[in-house]
Structure formats: C-alpha cells, structure tokens
C-alpha cells in the first residue's frame, strides 16, 4: 500500500461556467434573467424568462410574480443600478443580452 491517493479520490467536481457566480454574486443565468425582467418592465415587451431562475430571484427578494407576470422588485432594480455604477464591467456577464 502506498501513501499516494488513488485517482478516484483526487477527482473533484467543477461546476459549469454558467453556474459560476459573476462578479456581482449572482450566477450568470440569474443576472441575465434579472436584466430580462428589467427590460420587460421598461419596454412592455413580454420577453420569455426562465421560470426557475425567476423563482430563485424571488427567493432572494429580487423579483416578484404578480398579475402582470414576473417583475423585478425595487431591490432587484437597485441591484442592477449598483452594478452599472460599479464601473465599465459593472459585474456584467460575458455574454451579451439577447435584447441588445
């Protein structure tokens, strides 16, 4: 028997990039969904959003589901404003928003 661990014990799980937190602390998917909700509120267009992501945002107080569908909360809008003020990257995800 050797002191060297076998190959199986050295394996570790590495999450997919889309689930890694962005500099803002939200996953790229959640940040994209929050931006989609903000655009939806601003433009009035009913852009499809991932319900699971919207529910996760609601659990964090950043989104709400009401009679008009999913919308960002005041906290969600303030969160996005803070990201914009953070600088050129502003915590933006690396992929462009589909609506831009």
N, C-alpha and C positions, 0 to 999 in steps of 0.2 A: 504494500500500500504506500502511495506517495502523498506528500503534503499538498501537491498541486490539485486544485479543484477540477472536477471533470467538466467537459464542455457544456453540459446541461445547466450546471449550477452557475456558470458565467453568463448565461443568457439573461437579457433584460428586455422589457417591453419599451418600445419607443413610440410615442403617440404620433398619429398622422399630423402633418403640418397644419391642416385646417382646424385642428382641435387645440393647438398651442395657443396660449394667451398672447394677444398682441400687446404692444407697449401700454395700451390702455387698461389692461387687466381682464378684458373680455376676450373670449375666443374670437377668432376672425369671423366665424359664422354668426355669432351673436352680435358683433359690431356691425356686420353687413345688414343683418335683419333690423337692428335699431335704426340704421340710416334709411333703410327702405320704408320703415314706418314713418319716419320724419318726412321723407319725400312724399309719401302718400298723404299725409296731413297737409303739407304745404301745397301740393298740386291738385289734390282732389281725385287723382287717378288711383284706381284700385289695383295696385301692383300686388301680385301674389307674394306671400311671405310663407316661410316655413313655420308651421304652427308650433312644432316642438320648440323651435328657437324662440318664438314669441312667448310661449309659456314659460320658458326659462327666464326670459327678460322680466316677465310679470312677477316671477318668484323673487326677483331682485329689486322689484319696485320701479323698473324702468319702462314697463309697458302695461297696458290695461286693455281688457276686452269689454266692449260695451255694445250698445245698439248699432253703432256705426262700424263695428269690427274692431280690429286691433289698432291701437294708437299708442304713441309714446306718452308717458306721463311727464309732468313738469320736471321731475328728476331726470328722466331719460333725455329730455331736450337740453337740460342744463349740463348733463354729462357730455353730450355731443358738443355743446358750446365750449366747454372746458377743453375738450380735445383740440378744437380748432384754435383756441388761444395758446395751446401748448407749443406751437411753432410750426415750421414748414411740414414736418411729418405728422404732427398732431395725433400720433397714435393710429394713423390710417392704416388699414390693411393693405397688403402689397398688390391686391388685385383691384382694378378699377370698378367702381359701382356700375351695375348694369344699366342704370338710367342716365349715366353721364355721357 
